[in-house]
Amino acid sequence: MNANTQFKPLLKLKGLRAQHMMTQADIADKLGISKATYNRKENGIGQFDANEITCILKMFNVNYEQIFIS
């Protein structure tokens, strides 16, 4: 990554998490990752893998586009 790289936080995911009154730690635990790793991914610094995406979609009963497409 270079210094000009801008990260795009997943605001829809943050909103869903807040609606369901879940913390980053709650979701990280369900995904089997650390809170710090989840935080980076939610803030666009890392990417969720396919298994994590599937788990998130099931957790919130939404489709991919509702979270991951602007």
Helices and strands as residue ranges (DSSP letters): H 11-19, H 24-31, H 35-42, H 50-60, H 64-68
